[in-house]
Amino acid sequence: MKKPIALLMMLLLVAGTAMSQKHFTGKITFKIDFDMKDLPEEARGMLPKTMTMLIGEDKVKTEMFTQMGTQGSIADLSKNVQISLINMMGQKYAIRQSAEEIAQEAASEGEMNVTITDETMEIAGYTCKKAIVKGSKESDPVFTAWFTEELEAPANLNFTNPYFKQINGVLLKYDLAAGQGMTMTMTAIEVEKMKVKDKEFEIPEGYQETTQEEMMRNLGG
């Protein structure tokens, strides 16, 4: 009778260990580079140079820093919703997006074709795979993303980005359209494994909840 009991105890121990394993939590710091050959010199200094990403148990926060303020978001992975945070020239806005609105925004971009290649690169100490993403239209831009599977991540970590939402992994280098024909490249320069406090994912004090339209009117856009 001892052998079955011992086997059962071992199975329970293994199952308990597996259930206790959690995905990566911590902070990733990115440098930001722009393809900006035609951008006036005075405008270059206003562009963000770095971005931080905090990954918690079920939320993700990003924040970019510029001379005029900060811009970021808080994404809830359990509900597939997002709050954009804009702090521009002292005016602070929080704009909520429902799961339905995010899905509609992704649908408006059309179907994305994601090709995972055999090419790899080491970024911030982690081996990354190369993904090539292109829309279904011939005129759609082509974006490149490098992601790692060495950091355990939720399957929907990238749900807010219509180009990369199909990629199951932590993006450590990727391109984004920056408007006016520019492309911005985010490259991770540091990955810190740590527990992120819940308060990091709360709307900071002083932010006014509003809509995109109201915010643009207030900023004179």
N, C-alpha and C positions, 0 to 999 in steps of 0.2 A: 504493500500500500504506500510505502514511502516514495517510490519512484514516480507514480502519477501525481502525488502531492507536490513533490519537488519540481516536476515539469510544469504544473499549474502555476506554482509560485514564480518560476522563471518567466513564463509567458506573461503573467500579470506585471512583472517588473519591466519587461521589454515594452509592453503596451503603455505602461505608465510613463516610461521615459520618452517614448515617441510622442505621447500627448503633451508632455511638458515642453517639448522643443518648440521654440517660437521663431518667427521670421526675424530678419535683421532689423534692428532699431538703431538709430544714430543720426549723425550729421555728415552730409557730404557738401564740400565746398567746391564750387566750379569757377573757373575763369571764363570770361566771355570775350570772344573775338568777333569782329565784324568785317565783312567784305564791303568796304566803304570807300572805294577809290574816288567816287564822285561826290562824296559828302563834304560840305564846307567845314573848314578847320574849327570854327566856333561851335559847330554842332557836335563834333567828335567828343569834346570834353564833357558833354551832357549825357553821353551814353553810359549804361551800366558796365562796370568792369568785372564784378563778381556776383555770384548768386549762391545762396545757401539753401539746402534742402534738409528738413528734419523729417525723419520717418519714425512714426510711433507705432503703437500696437494696431490701430485701425485708422490713423489719420496721417496726412502728409502736409507739410507746410513748406512753401518756397518763398524766398524773399530776394529781390534784386535791389541794388543800391545805386542811386545816381546823385548828381549834384542838386537836383531839384526835389529829391525825396526818395521814397521807396515804393516798390510795387511787388505784390506777391499774391499768394492764395493759400487757403486751407481746404484740403479735400478730405471728405469723409468716405473711406473705403467701404464701410459697412452699409452706407446708404447711397453711394454714388452721387453725392451732391458736392457742391463747391462754393466757397465764399472768396471772392476776389477782394484784395485789400489794396487801396490806392491812397498813398500819402504824398500829395503833390502841392508844393509851396505852402505847406501848413494846413491844407484842406484834406481831411481824412474821410474816406468813403469805404463802406463794406457792401459789396454787391453779391447777393445770393443767386445761385443757379441751381434749379431743381434737376433731378435725374432726367426728366423729360426734356428740359431745355438743353442739357448737355448732349443728349442723344440726337436731338434735332439739329444741333450745331454740327455734330459729327456727320450726320446724314447729308447735310448741305455741302460737305466737302466731297461727297461721293465715295465709292468703294475704293479701298486702298489695297494695292498689291504689295505684299511684304515678301522679300526674298532673303532668306538666311544663307549667307555664304560660308565657305570653309575658312575664310580669312580671319585671323585673330590678331589681337594687339593687347599689350599690357598697359593698363591705365590705372594710375594710383595704386599699383601693387596687385591688381586683379586682372585675370585673363578675360578678355572680352571678345565676343563674336560680332561680326559685321552684318548689319541688316540694311538692305536697300528698299526704300519705300517710295512708291509712285502711285499717283491717282490713275483712274481708268481713262482719262482724257489724254490725248497726245500732247496737249499744251501744258499739262500739269507738271509742276517742278518735281525733281527727284531729290529725296532727302536720304542722308546716311546716318545710321545710328549704330553705336557700339554699346553692347549690353553684356553684363556679366551674370552668370548663373551661380557664381561662387558665394554671392550674398543672397541668402534665402529671402524671397520677396512674395507678397500676395499676388495672385494671378491678375488682379485688376489694378495694380499699382499705377499704370499709365492710362487709366480710363479717361482722364480729362483731355488728353491729346488725341485728336482724330487720326493723326498720322501714325502714332506709335502705340495706340491702345491694344493692338494685337500682339505686341511684344511682351513676352513673359520673362521679365528680368529687370535688373536695375540698370538704367541708362547711365553710362559714365562719360559718353561723348555723343553729341547729336547736333544736327543742324535744324534751324527754324527760320521761317520767313520773318523778316523784320520790317517789312513794308518798304515802299519806294525802291523796290528792286534789290534790296539788301538781304543778305543772309547772315544770321548770327550763329556761331558755333559755341556750344557749351562743353567744356572739358573739365572733368573732375581732377582736382589737384590734391585733395585730401579726403580720406574716408575715416570717420571716427565711430567705432562701435560703442554705444552707450545707451542708457535708458533715458528717454525723453519725457519730461514731466508733462502731465495733462494740460497744465495752464498754458503751455506753449501753443496749444491749438485753440485757444479762446480768442475771440475778437478783442484786440487791444482797446484800452480805455480811450475815449475821445473819437471813436469812429462812428460816423453816421450811416445807418443802413438806408440804402437808396437804390435806384435803378441806374442802368447804364445811361439812359437818355437824360435823366435828371442831373447826373454827375457831369456829363458833357456840357449841359446848359450852364451849370454853375462855374465850370472852368472856361467858359466862353467858346466851347467847341460847337 
